[in-house]
């Protein structure tokens, strides 16, 4: 039996009835079916009809980076109908499913204008996989309100603001890269040893000689080869830099447009080559860390590293995030909730009265301590 549709969920999708284009029409009433976080089905927000998302035999594939010039590209978001809208505020391009009639940019809060639509680009690399939403909008809002309540210096009135609940579910674009690496390196291994050293100091007005142990490093030249396979090095491909958050990528599903129903998907702006450059930076840092472990000793010096990359593969994936840009005291603040784990990050206002009160309490405590010591 279908779960009853709550009033808030109905209001969230009330504007979808004005859409003339239906990607996944309900068989009962003709309204738009929407993906429900945590489920494997589409649900009608009006009559409650549920349809299972067809299981696909498609596998999540890694594409060869060196074959990229052969254009292993798709057609945007597959069979998902919709439109790409460019924000006049931040310049971000977002793919809107036709079931959703958003009124503001999920990244900066700027109202979106229909005239800002941009045509779909058939040269866009299609998503290979998607991590479906697990956290619902009410759960995201509840996590956010608890996060606000836990901020000691947040204004007490903040939790009563009406615009705190304007979360938008967004699939954010990422690249993942795999690569085998072989690194030839040279460096020095430092082993610590200690020697006794005499020194002169003054004790009770007299000059005395004491002995202490001094740490020294004995360096010796070393070289070697470090091999490592890097799997799913994650690089953000979106325009905005989010607050750091972690995902479990072993829950990825082969991409199908049904997962986008009722949500928006950001179009990547970091091209594949630039994404690989960023991934190499991450890989190189980890290689140097591995080389230090290989050198051993108490300290290490790395003089040179020459790395060969082979079997480089990539894939374009979409990861879930609830975003909210809200205003308080005339200023804008951003908050995000991880669509898989519910982790909350963001910015919020500070109450200067609470900060001043804490400073005053500290001053009083210090004054009391000084008074007691003096007495």
Steps between C-alpha positions, in 0.01 A plus 500: 500500500632842411598726788266797548626823353562768762374853460855640488594261220192604304587867541860434394380369166187710453657699220583184305138488382568805284767315299385414148769234456481174697798268507339231717119543505293319762286221350213588734471878489758619245701709748877484512657209688786605730798313639469448873833502690587165647271311261544317170175629355318807371200630697208721400472784755123527439345151476784303659553267205842331510702368207823308540802640319584237236810299585761554236761253386730791427829488686693793637795528264834671520599685181856525374635852538736455207203408284319819595599658169292228335202675663354237733224749575129474548199721457483697820267331747385210286125471459428759771300784352543846641695818450835648591474833680791738551487716813554872441643532851774237530509379140438137594313279254246258644298228328136523613269205476165615354319380812673774700424870471780654704484871577856560615852380433591225748854636530457875557126556541463723192154477338518298179350645184362282221688712248824375650445154347796365305476233237609147578849414380528159336876519557456478877641184659201309635492388864611142540364451852289669765486474877125526572372717783459312829412800716156655451431873508331486845799304633740758352307785660490320836878442488557863409284631787689278745826632355382859550389425857845356578678822396556682829545843351217483244216750562213339692251643249669320211317173561166677445587638156254384234752479215714238673295222343553597136729207419554390141620152412788525254710234332852640482746391227827325577776324311660183632835377373684167522865451415794267547816689594869415512722763666880502500633714782819616668544645846664470839414300810564666834563285808508670838775452756592683819827643635586638840567872517626707790357840576529762773206643692435696818335337800451673837730777384781263410635393161474124451574260216234257388471232227211453261413269207490672161313346208696470174405359157720272295404529132566247226407497132219264393298432184226265393180430310149553636200333336137580578155462348262789560128426490221758474701815567214748539511848344216753515389611152252766612539874497465549873728357767292327764588448861694173525280192537553127452310249286503121482546434129435126518129589504509654152227396259521496119360831380136507402296823462234381744729591791489866386122524511411782740861612543752712312842399373785746468682496169874462536726796425834336582594326176644150503860605434489753785345237723786261426753772584332548839492124556872476423564754775317276748681191371842666515446600865408142589799365306738725693341384825546138391862565405569647845368179651721301264809701592436439869723634774421790730507770234488499120612725217360446151721640224324380186192304393431384143158340459363305204121469474330213318149362445348837587121486510226742598128523551250782548279450807227696681498527880202619713497819704224704663578872462349804664590866464319697771507856624524637853557859599533605136787258431503173305621171646542157345433158642533150357385158615662188356227317311646161592614540863316807629823677601443876539744778410454867435527857616277675749473838673650578839329663796724779618296521821588138584867560418504818712331311783765227492781758500337670800472170690866419430602848618305457824653156564853636441432795730379266778808278464733803516316628807533162677871472414571852628326425829 
